Amino acid sequence: MERRDKFNYYLDIADAARERSTCLRRTYGAIIVKNDEILATGYNGAPRGRRNCVDMGVCHREDLKIPAGERYELCRSVHAEANAIISAARRDMIGATMYLVGRDARTGELLPDTTSCSMCRRLIINAGIERVVARLGEDNIRVTQVREWIDQDDTVIG
């Protein structure tokens, strides 16, 4: 019997967290791991106490025809990465790895472009997380050193 490698083991756990997602467009799950210990998990959904999109049966961003990746401030959800980060202490996250899985909410297919939005990237940077491992397909994983997001600052114009 062949053992599951660590990347896929943790990505499978992030995928399990994703199953709690309440988004009608894309479901995401994230976990933060340091020294082979899971520090926190997160999935995308409305803030505690607010109605979820799945309960309302409507995605306001879809109604407004907002393309994926734009105008996140109009979304009801807190992103998976943010939910994981707010569940852990920064002192524990310094040098940690975040594992991230995204799927299409309708088809369940893995998203080939899974990545963190610019707002979540800022949170990940400030949390002290060292790298993000994203599942891009059944056999495709991307490992991003967070330092790249710092060096290639997407908020600088020109």
SULKAKA-V999984 format. One record per residue. N is the residue number from 1. NEAR is the number of other ideal C-beta (glycine too) atoms within 10 Angstrom. Layout:
N,NEAR + N,NEAR
//
This chain:
1,2 + 2,4 + 3,6 + 4,10 + 5,10 + 6,13 + 7,14 + 8,16 + 9,13 + 10,22 + 11,21 + 12,15 + 13,17 + 14,28 + 15,21 + 16,14 + 17,23 + 18,24 + 19,10 + 20,15 + 21,25 + 22,18 + 23,24 + 24,20 + 25,17 + 26,19 + 27,27 + 28,29 + 29,29 + 30,29 + 31,28 + 32,27 + 33,21 + 34,17 + 35,8 + 36,8 + 37,9 + 38,17 + 39,20 + 40,21 + 41,21 + 42,28 + 43,25 + 44,28 + 45,22 + 46,18 + 47,10 + 48,6 + 49,5 + 50,11 + 51,10 + 52,16 + 53,23 + 54,16 + 55,10 + 56,13 + 57,7 + 58,12 + 59,19 + 60,13 + 61,21 + 62,12 + 63,8 + 64,9 + 65,6 + 66,16 + 67,7 + 68,10 + 69,10 + 70,10 + 71,10 + 72,14 + 73,6 + 74,10 + 75,18 + 76,20 + 77,26 + 78,18 + 79,23 + 80,31 + 81,26 + 82,20 + 83,23 + 84,30 + 85,24 + 86,12 + 87,12 + 88,19 + 89,10 + 90,11 + 91,7 + 92,16 + 93,23 + 94,12 + 95,11 + 96,23 + 97,20 + 98,30 + 99,29 + 100,29 + 101,27 + 102,28 + 103,20 + 104,12 + 105,19 + 106,10 + 107,7 + 108,8 + 109,11 + 110,16 + 111,19 + 112,10 + 113,10 + 114,20 + 115,17 + 116,24 + 117,15 + 118,13 + 119,13 + 120,23 + 121,21 + 122,14 + 123,17 + 124,27 + 125,14 + 126,11 + 127,24 + 128,16 + 129,25 + 130,16 + 131,16 + 132,25 + 133,21 + 134,23 + 135,26 + 136,16 + 137,11 + 138,7 + 139,7 + 140,11 + 141,15 + 142,13 + 143,10 + 144,17 + 145,11 + 146,20 + 147,11 + 148,11 + 149,18 + 150,10 + 151,8 + 152,8 + 153,10 + 154,9 + 155,7 + 156,6 + 157,4 + 158,2
//
